[in-house]
Amino acid sequence: MTGPLRARTWELPDAGALLDHLPAATAGVAWLQGDDGLVGWGEAARLGTDGPDRFADAERGVAALLADAEVEDEVGVPGTGVVTFGTFTFDARSTGSALVVPAVVVGRRGAAAWVTAVTADGSVPVRPVLEPRTVTGDEAADRPRYAGSSMPDVHWLEAVAGAVERIRDGELDKVVLARDHAVWSRAPFDPRVLARRLNRRFPGCATFVVDGLVGATPELLVRRFGPEVESLALAGTARRGLDDAEDRRLGEALLASAKDRWEHELAATTVAEVLGPRCATLEHPDGPELLRLDNVMHLATRFRGTLAAPAATSLELVGALHPTAAVGGVPRDRAVELIREVEGMDRGRYAAPVGWTDGDGDGEWGIALRCAELSGARARLFAGAGIVADSLPEDELEETRVKLRAMQSAFEAPDDLMPPRPG
Protein backbone atom coordinates (compact mmCIF):
# COMPACT_ATOMS: atom_id res chain seq x y z
CA MET A 1 0.00 0.00 0.00
CA THR A 2 1.54 3.31 -1.10
CA GLY A 3 -0.84 5.76 0.52
CA PRO A 4 -3.81 6.12 2.85
CA LEU A 5 -7.09 4.48 1.98
CA ARG A 6 -9.58 6.65 0.13
CA ALA A 7 -13.20 5.50 0.05
CA ARG A 8 -16.43 6.80 -1.36
CA THR A 9 -19.92 5.38 -0.93
CA TRP A 10 -22.71 6.16 -3.38
CA GLU A 11 -26.42 5.45 -2.97
CA LEU A 12 -27.94 2.91 -5.37
CA PRO A 13 -31.58 2.88 -6.47
CA ASP A 14 -31.50 -0.94 -6.39
CA ALA A 15 -28.67 -3.33 -5.58
CA GLY A 16 -30.34 -6.31 -7.27
CA ALA A 17 -29.32 -9.82 -6.30
CA LEU A 18 -26.11 -9.23 -4.36
CA LEU A 19 -24.34 -12.47 -5.25
CA ASP A 20 -24.86 -11.75 -8.95
CA HIS A 21 -22.36 -8.89 -8.68
CA LEU A 22 -19.42 -11.13 -7.80
CA PRO A 23 -17.13 -11.69 -10.80
CA ALA A 24 -15.81 -15.18 -11.39
CA ALA A 25 -12.22 -14.15 -12.01
CA THR A 26 -11.53 -12.51 -8.64
CA ALA A 27 -11.72 -13.66 -5.05
CA GLY A 28 -14.92 -12.29 -3.58
CA VAL A 29 -16.31 -11.84 -0.10
CA ALA A 30 -19.90 -11.96 1.09
CA TRP A 31 -22.09 -11.72 4.18
CA LEU A 32 -25.77 -12.29 3.42
CA GLN A 33 -28.98 -12.88 5.33
CA GLY A 34 -31.75 -13.37 2.83
CA ASP A 35 -31.69 -10.43 0.41
CA ASP A 36 -29.71 -8.10 2.71
CA GLY A 37 -25.99 -7.96 3.30
CA LEU A 38 -22.68 -7.13 1.65
CA VAL A 39 -20.61 -8.51 -1.22
CA GLY A 40 -17.20 -7.30 -2.31
CA TRP A 41 -14.26 -8.02 -4.56
CA GLY A 42 -10.72 -6.88 -5.18
CA GLU A 43 -8.30 -5.96 -2.39
CA ALA A 44 -7.50 -2.45 -1.25
CA ALA A 45 -5.72 -3.81 1.83
CA ARG A 46 -4.99 -7.12 3.56
CA LEU A 47 -3.83 -7.84 7.08
CA GLY A 48 -2.61 -11.13 8.50
CA THR A 49 -2.82 -11.93 12.19
CA ASP A 50 -2.17 -15.12 14.14
CA GLY A 51 -1.43 -16.26 17.66
CA PRO A 52 -3.08 -15.61 21.02
CA ASP A 53 -3.22 -11.84 20.35
CA ARG A 54 -4.77 -12.17 16.89
CA PHE A 55 -7.99 -10.36 17.84
CA ALA A 56 -6.22 -7.46 19.56
CA ASP A 57 -3.76 -7.26 16.66
CA ALA A 58 -6.67 -7.19 14.23
CA GLU A 59 -8.31 -4.37 16.16
CA ARG A 60 -5.08 -2.36 16.11
CA GLY A 61 -4.46 -3.11 12.44
CA VAL A 62 -7.91 -1.99 11.36
CA ALA A 63 -7.64 1.13 13.51
CA ALA A 64 -4.32 1.99 11.85
CA LEU A 65 -5.84 1.59 8.38
CA LEU A 66 -8.73 3.85 9.31
CA ALA A 67 -6.67 6.51 11.09
CA ASP A 68 -5.53 8.16 7.85
CA ALA A 69 -8.41 7.06 5.62
CA GLU A 70 -10.33 9.67 3.63
CA VAL A 71 -14.01 8.71 3.44
CA GLU A 72 -16.94 10.28 1.60
CA ASP A 73 -20.16 8.50 2.56
CA GLU A 74 -23.54 9.71 1.32
CA VAL A 75 -25.45 6.79 2.84
CA GLY A 76 -24.10 6.56 6.39
CA VAL A 77 -25.45 3.22 7.64
CA PRO A 78 -23.57 0.24 9.10
CA GLY A 79 -21.58 -1.38 6.29
CA THR A 80 -20.80 1.77 4.30
CA GLY A 81 -17.44 3.52 4.03
CA VAL A 82 -14.37 1.33 4.58
CA VAL A 83 -15.49 -2.23 5.37
CA THR A 84 -13.11 -4.95 6.52
CA PHE A 85 -14.04 -8.61 6.18
CA GLY A 86 -12.35 -11.03 8.54
CA THR A 87 -11.92 -14.69 9.30
CA PHE A 88 -9.99 -16.06 12.25
CA THR A 89 -8.58 -19.42 13.30
CA PHE A 90 -10.27 -21.33 16.10
CA ASP A 91 -7.00 -22.13 17.86
CA ALA A 92 -4.35 -19.57 18.72
CA ARG A 93 -1.73 -22.11 17.59
CA SER A 94 -3.14 -22.30 14.06
CA THR A 95 -2.32 -19.96 11.19
CA GLY A 96 -4.57 -18.48 8.52
CA SER A 97 -6.48 -15.60 10.10
CA ALA A 98 -7.01 -12.82 7.57
CA LEU A 99 -8.58 -9.37 7.23
CA VAL A 100 -9.45 -7.98 3.80
CA VAL A 101 -10.64 -4.53 2.73
CA PRO A 102 -12.35 -5.08 -0.65
CA ALA A 103 -11.80 -2.55 -3.43
CA VAL A 104 -15.53 -2.62 -4.20
CA VAL A 105 -18.46 -3.37 -1.89
CA VAL A 106 -22.15 -3.54 -2.81
CA GLY A 107 -24.62 -3.56 0.07
CA ARG A 108 -28.26 -3.51 0.98
CA ARG A 109 -30.06 -3.13 4.29
CA GLY A 110 -33.82 -2.80 4.04
CA ALA A 111 -34.64 0.13 1.75
CA ALA A 112 -31.03 1.37 1.61
CA ALA A 113 -28.64 0.19 -1.12
CA TRP A 114 -25.14 1.38 -1.92
CA VAL A 115 -21.81 0.79 -3.62
CA THR A 116 -18.42 1.69 -2.17
CA ALA A 117 -15.08 2.02 -3.94
CA VAL A 118 -11.78 2.01 -2.03
CA THR A 119 -8.31 2.88 -3.33
CA ALA A 120 -4.93 2.47 -1.67
CA ASP A 121 -2.67 4.31 -4.13
CA GLY A 122 -3.82 7.85 -3.44
CA SER A 123 -6.16 7.96 -6.43
CA VAL A 124 -9.71 9.29 -6.21
CA PRO A 125 -12.29 6.47 -6.01
CA VAL A 126 -14.36 6.14 -9.18
CA ARG A 127 -17.93 4.90 -9.05
CA PRO A 128 -17.85 1.26 -10.19
CA VAL A 129 -19.86 0.13 -13.18
CA LEU A 130 -21.85 -2.83 -11.88
CA GLU A 131 -22.39 -5.73 -14.24
CA PRO A 132 -24.64 -8.30 -12.55
CA ARG A 133 -24.39 -11.82 -13.88
CA THR A 134 -26.57 -14.81 -13.09
CA VAL A 135 -24.69 -17.40 -11.06
CA THR A 136 -26.22 -20.86 -11.46
CA GLY A 137 -25.37 -24.39 -10.54
CA ASP A 138 -24.33 -24.99 -14.15
CA GLU A 139 -21.05 -23.30 -13.22
CA ALA A 140 -20.29 -26.14 -10.79
CA ALA A 141 -17.99 -28.10 -13.05
CA ASP A 142 -18.23 -31.56 -11.53
CA ARG A 143 -20.02 -33.68 -8.98
CA PRO A 144 -17.99 -33.91 -5.77
CA ARG A 145 -16.20 -37.02 -4.55
CA TYR A 146 -15.82 -37.72 -0.83
CA ALA A 147 -12.45 -38.82 0.50
CA GLY A 148 -13.24 -39.54 4.14
CA SER A 149 -12.34 -37.84 7.41
CA SER A 150 -9.12 -37.13 9.27
CA MET A 151 -10.40 -39.52 11.94
CA PRO A 152 -12.40 -42.68 11.11
CA ASP A 153 -15.83 -42.96 12.71
CA VAL A 154 -14.75 -45.66 15.15
CA HIS A 155 -11.88 -43.52 16.45
CA TRP A 156 -14.12 -40.47 16.76
CA LEU A 157 -16.59 -42.54 18.79
CA GLU A 158 -13.73 -43.55 21.07
CA ALA A 159 -12.72 -39.90 21.45
CA VAL A 160 -16.27 -38.97 22.46
CA ALA A 161 -16.47 -41.84 24.94
CA GLY A 162 -13.17 -40.79 26.45
CA ALA A 163 -14.34 -37.18 26.73
CA VAL A 164 -17.52 -38.31 28.50
CA GLU A 165 -15.44 -40.23 31.06
CA ARG A 166 -13.28 -37.18 31.75
CA ILE A 167 -16.35 -34.99 32.14
CA ARG A 168 -17.83 -37.47 34.60
CA ASP A 169 -14.51 -37.49 36.46
CA GLY A 170 -14.82 -33.73 36.94
CA GLU A 171 -12.06 -32.52 34.58
CA LEU A 172 -14.52 -30.26 32.75
CA ASP A 173 -18.24 -29.71 32.21
CA LYS A 174 -18.47 -29.71 28.42
CA VAL A 175 -16.34 -30.02 25.31
CA VAL A 176 -17.30 -29.68 21.65
CA LEU A 177 -15.70 -32.27 19.39
CA ALA A 178 -15.72 -31.83 15.62
CA ARG A 179 -15.08 -33.92 12.52
CA ASP A 180 -14.02 -33.01 9.02
CA HIS A 181 -14.88 -34.53 5.66
CA ALA A 182 -12.67 -34.16 2.60
CA VAL A 183 -14.22 -33.42 -0.79
CA TRP A 184 -12.61 -33.16 -4.20
CA SER A 185 -13.61 -32.52 -7.78
CA ARG A 186 -11.95 -32.49 -11.19
CA ALA A 187 -12.44 -28.71 -11.44
CA PRO A 188 -12.18 -25.90 -8.87
CA PHE A 189 -15.24 -25.28 -6.73
CA ASP A 190 -17.01 -21.95 -7.30
CA PRO A 191 -17.80 -20.31 -3.94
CA ARG A 192 -20.50 -18.19 -5.62
CA VAL A 193 -22.46 -21.31 -6.54
CA LEU A 194 -22.17 -22.71 -3.03
CA ALA A 195 -23.13 -19.38 -1.46
CA ARG A 196 -26.14 -19.00 -3.73
CA ARG A 197 -27.45 -22.43 -2.77
CA LEU A 198 -26.81 -21.91 0.94
CA ASN A 199 -28.45 -18.49 0.96
CA ARG A 200 -31.51 -19.88 -0.77
CA ARG A 201 -31.86 -22.90 1.49
CA PHE A 202 -30.97 -21.16 4.77
CA PRO A 203 -32.32 -17.59 4.44
CA GLY A 204 -32.38 -17.18 8.22
CA CYS A 205 -28.68 -17.99 8.51
CA ALA A 206 -25.74 -15.77 7.61
CA THR A 207 -24.17 -16.99 4.38
CA PHE A 208 -20.50 -16.01 4.21
CA VAL A 209 -17.60 -16.14 1.78
CA VAL A 210 -14.26 -14.87 3.08
CA ASP A 211 -10.80 -15.86 1.87
CA GLY A 212 -11.75 -19.37 0.75
CA LEU A 213 -14.11 -20.09 3.65
CA VAL A 214 -17.76 -20.51 2.65
CA GLY A 215 -20.74 -21.51 4.74
CA ALA A 216 -24.08 -20.61 6.30
CA THR A 217 -24.03 -20.13 10.05
CA PRO A 218 -27.10 -20.00 12.27
CA GLU A 219 -25.04 -18.67 15.19
CA LEU A 220 -24.67 -14.90 15.46
CA LEU A 221 -21.65 -14.30 17.67
CA VAL A 222 -22.23 -10.56 17.82
CA ARG A 223 -23.97 -7.78 15.91
CA ARG A 224 -23.01 -4.25 16.95
CA PHE A 225 -24.82 -1.29 15.38
CA GLY A 226 -24.01 1.86 17.34
CA PRO A 227 -24.56 1.19 21.05
CA GLU A 228 -26.95 -1.70 20.35
CA VAL A 229 -25.56 -5.22 20.57
CA GLU A 230 -27.07 -8.64 19.84
CA SER A 231 -25.90 -12.24 20.15
CA LEU A 232 -27.53 -15.63 19.61
CA ALA A 233 -26.38 -18.61 21.68
CA LEU A 234 -27.12 -22.05 20.19
CA ALA A 235 -26.54 -25.43 21.81
CA GLY A 236 -28.69 -28.53 21.91
CA THR A 237 -29.69 -30.02 18.56
CA ALA A 238 -32.24 -32.38 17.03
CA ARG A 239 -33.04 -33.30 13.45
CA ARG A 240 -36.17 -32.04 11.73
CA GLY A 241 -39.13 -34.39 11.53
CA LEU A 242 -40.31 -36.06 8.36
CA ASP A 243 -43.75 -34.47 8.79
CA ASP A 244 -45.31 -31.75 10.95
CA ALA A 245 -46.41 -34.15 13.68
CA GLU A 246 -42.97 -35.73 14.07
CA ASP A 247 -41.37 -32.29 13.89
CA ARG A 248 -43.50 -31.10 16.81
CA ARG A 249 -42.64 -34.21 18.84
CA LEU A 250 -38.92 -33.78 18.22
CA GLY A 251 -39.10 -30.10 19.16
CA GLU A 252 -40.97 -30.83 22.37
CA ALA A 253 -38.47 -33.57 23.25
CA LEU A 254 -35.55 -31.22 22.66
CA LEU A 255 -37.07 -28.54 24.89
CA ALA A 256 -37.65 -31.16 27.60
CA SER A 257 -34.21 -32.80 27.36
CA ALA A 258 -32.22 -32.26 30.56
CA LYS A 259 -29.00 -33.12 28.72
CA ASP A 260 -29.58 -30.58 25.94
CA ARG A 261 -30.82 -27.87 28.28
CA TRP A 262 -27.68 -28.24 30.42
CA GLU A 263 -25.49 -28.08 27.32
CA HIS A 264 -27.36 -24.95 26.24
CA GLU A 265 -27.19 -23.31 29.65
CA LEU A 266 -23.40 -23.56 29.60
CA ALA A 267 -23.27 -21.85 26.19
CA ALA A 268 -25.71 -19.09 27.13
CA THR A 269 -23.92 -18.42 30.41
CA THR A 270 -20.59 -17.78 28.66
CA VAL A 271 -22.23 -15.16 26.42
CA ALA A 272 -23.89 -13.45 29.39
CA GLU A 273 -20.62 -13.41 31.34
CA VAL A 274 -18.84 -11.61 28.49
CA LEU A 275 -21.54 -9.17 27.38
CA GLY A 276 -22.94 -8.35 30.83
CA PRO A 277 -19.98 -6.31 32.14
CA ARG A 278 -19.72 -4.47 28.81
CA CYS A 279 -23.39 -3.48 28.63
CA ALA A 280 -25.47 -0.85 30.39
CA THR A 281 -28.46 -3.13 29.81
CA LEU A 282 -28.65 -6.75 28.64
CA GLU A 283 -31.86 -8.72 28.15
CA HIS A 284 -32.56 -12.34 27.32
CA PRO A 285 -35.37 -14.86 27.89
CA ASP A 286 -35.38 -16.97 31.04
CA GLY A 287 -35.13 -20.16 29.01
CA PRO A 288 -34.24 -21.30 25.49
CA GLU A 289 -36.56 -21.28 22.50
CA LEU A 290 -36.56 -23.48 19.42
CA LEU A 291 -34.77 -22.27 16.30
CA ARG A 292 -35.86 -24.39 13.34
CA LEU A 293 -33.59 -24.55 10.30
CA ASP A 294 -34.00 -26.53 7.13
CA ASN A 295 -32.31 -29.70 8.40
CA VAL A 296 -32.04 -29.33 12.19
CA MET A 297 -33.48 -27.46 15.15
CA HIS A 298 -31.53 -25.89 18.00
CA LEU A 299 -32.15 -24.57 21.48
CA ALA A 300 -31.56 -20.83 21.19
CA THR A 301 -31.21 -17.84 23.52
CA ARG A 302 -31.06 -14.36 21.99
CA PHE A 303 -29.30 -11.55 23.86
CA ARG A 304 -30.03 -7.88 23.20
CA GLY A 305 -28.33 -5.04 25.00
CA THR A 306 -27.01 -1.50 25.02
CA LEU A 307 -23.26 -1.14 25.35
CA ALA A 308 -21.83 0.89 28.19
CA ALA A 309 -19.71 3.89 27.25
CA PRO A 310 -17.14 3.85 25.82
CA ALA A 311 -18.77 1.23 23.60
CA ALA A 312 -16.63 -1.75 22.68
CA THR A 313 -16.16 -2.27 18.95
CA SER A 314 -17.46 -5.38 17.24
CA LEU A 315 -13.90 -6.73 16.94
CA GLU A 316 -13.28 -6.19 20.65
CA LEU A 317 -16.45 -8.11 21.46
CA VAL A 318 -15.45 -10.92 19.10
CA GLY A 319 -12.10 -11.33 20.84
CA ALA A 320 -13.75 -11.44 24.26
CA LEU A 321 -16.41 -13.97 23.25
CA HIS A 322 -14.31 -16.51 21.35
CA PRO A 323 -14.47 -19.41 21.90
CA THR A 324 -17.91 -19.65 23.46
CA ALA A 325 -19.03 -22.86 25.12
CA ALA A 326 -21.09 -23.56 21.99
CA VAL A 327 -17.91 -24.40 20.05
CA GLY A 328 -15.22 -24.89 22.73
CA GLY A 329 -16.41 -25.97 26.12
CA VAL A 330 -16.33 -25.25 29.85
CA PRO A 331 -13.90 -24.42 31.34
CA ARG A 332 -12.69 -22.73 28.17
CA ASP A 333 -8.94 -23.38 28.40
CA ARG A 334 -9.30 -27.00 29.50
CA ALA A 335 -11.76 -27.68 26.69
CA VAL A 336 -9.39 -26.25 24.07
CA GLU A 337 -6.58 -28.43 25.46
CA LEU A 338 -8.77 -31.53 25.16
CA ILE A 339 -9.78 -30.60 21.61
CA ARG A 340 -6.11 -30.39 20.64
CA GLU A 341 -5.45 -33.72 22.30
CA VAL A 342 -8.22 -35.91 20.91
CA GLU A 343 -9.81 -34.33 17.82
CA GLY A 344 -7.16 -35.52 15.38
CA MET A 345 -7.18 -32.48 13.09
CA ASP A 346 -6.50 -28.76 12.87
CA ARG A 347 -9.85 -26.98 12.81
CA GLY A 348 -8.40 -24.11 10.84
CA ARG A 349 -11.10 -21.44 10.72
CA TYR A 350 -14.00 -23.77 11.50
CA ALA A 351 -15.95 -22.74 14.64
CA ALA A 352 -14.16 -19.38 14.73
CA PRO A 353 -15.37 -15.82 14.08
CA VAL A 354 -16.15 -14.73 10.51
CA GLY A 355 -17.78 -11.48 9.46
CA TRP A 356 -17.16 -7.78 8.89
CA THR A 357 -16.57 -4.46 10.61
CA ASP A 358 -16.73 -0.86 9.40
CA GLY A 359 -15.06 2.41 10.31
CA ASP A 360 -17.45 3.09 13.20
CA GLY A 361 -16.69 -0.23 14.89
CA ASP A 362 -20.07 -1.61 13.84
CA GLY A 363 -20.20 -5.08 12.38
CA GLU A 364 -21.69 -8.54 12.20
CA TRP A 365 -19.76 -11.64 13.18
CA GLY A 366 -20.90 -15.24 13.15
CA ILE A 367 -19.32 -18.49 14.22
CA ALA A 368 -18.11 -20.37 11.15
CA LEU A 369 -20.37 -23.42 11.30
CA ARG A 370 -21.86 -25.48 8.45
CA CYS A 371 -18.87 -24.44 6.39
CA ALA A 372 -16.15 -25.59 4.02
CA GLU A 373 -12.55 -24.54 3.48
CA LEU A 374 -12.00 -24.34 -0.29
CA SER A 375 -8.67 -24.86 -2.01
CA GLY A 376 -9.16 -25.10 -5.75
CA ALA A 377 -10.74 -28.46 -6.50
CA ARG A 378 -10.47 -29.63 -2.89
CA ALA A 379 -12.48 -28.76 0.18
CA ARG A 380 -12.87 -29.70 3.83
CA LEU A 381 -16.32 -29.77 5.42
CA PHE A 382 -16.83 -29.58 9.19
CA ALA A 383 -19.42 -30.36 11.85
CA GLY A 384 -19.29 -30.76 15.61
CA ALA A 385 -21.33 -31.81 18.62
CA GLY A 386 -21.37 -30.70 22.24
CA ILE A 387 -20.30 -33.42 24.67
CA VAL A 388 -21.54 -33.46 28.28
CA ALA A 389 -21.79 -36.14 30.96
CA ASP A 390 -24.96 -37.71 29.52
CA SER A 391 -23.78 -37.76 25.89
CA LEU A 392 -24.02 -41.01 23.93
CA PRO A 393 -21.25 -41.36 21.32
CA GLU A 394 -23.49 -42.84 18.60
CA ASP A 395 -26.01 -40.01 19.04
CA GLU A 396 -23.27 -37.41 18.77
CA LEU A 397 -21.89 -39.04 15.62
CA GLU A 398 -25.34 -38.98 14.04
CA GLU A 399 -25.69 -35.30 14.97
CA THR A 400 -22.51 -34.48 13.05
CA ARG A 401 -23.78 -36.43 10.04
CA VAL A 402 -27.01 -34.44 10.00
CA LYS A 403 -25.09 -31.17 10.28
CA LEU A 404 -22.66 -32.17 7.51
CA ARG A 405 -25.57 -32.67 5.16
CA ALA A 406 -26.12 -28.91 5.04
CA MET A 407 -22.83 -28.37 3.22
CA GLN A 408 -22.90 -31.66 1.33
CA SER A 409 -26.22 -30.69 -0.23
CA ALA A 410 -24.73 -27.37 -1.36
CA PHE A 411 -21.98 -29.24 -3.20
CA GLU A 412 -24.33 -31.83 -4.69
CA ALA A 413 -27.82 -30.47 -5.34
CA PRO A 414 -28.96 -28.54 -8.41
CA ASP A 415 -30.40 -25.15 -7.51
CA ASP A 416 -33.96 -26.10 -8.40
CA LEU A 417 -33.86 -29.04 -5.97
CA MET A 418 -33.01 -26.92 -2.92
CA PRO A 419 -36.07 -24.90 -1.89
CA PRO A 420 -36.05 -23.63 1.70
CA ARG A 421 -38.08 -25.66 4.16
CA PRO A 422 -40.71 -23.73 6.11
CA GLY A 423 -39.85 -23.18 9.79
Secondary structure, 3 states (H helix, E strand, C coil): CCCCCEEEEEECCCCCCHHHHCCCCCCEEEEEECCEEEEEECCCEEEECCCCCHHHHHHHHHHHHHHCCEEEECCCCCCCCCEEEEECCCCCCCCCCEEEECCEEEEEECCEEEEEEEECCCCCCCCCCCCCCCCCHHHCCCCCEECCCCCCHHHHHHHHHHHHHHHHCCCCCEEEEEEEEEEECCCCCCHHHHHHHHHHHCCCCEEEEECCEEEEECCEEEEEECCEEEEEEEEEEEECCCCHHHHHHHHHHHHHCHHHHHHHHHHHHHHHHHHHHHEEEEECCCCCEEEECCCEEEEEEEEEEEECCCCCCHHHHHHHHCCCCCCCEECHHHHHHHHHHHCCCCCCCCCCEEEEEECCCCEEEEECCCEEEEECCEEEEEEEEEECCCCCHHHHHHHHHHHHHHHHHHHHCCHHHCCCCCC
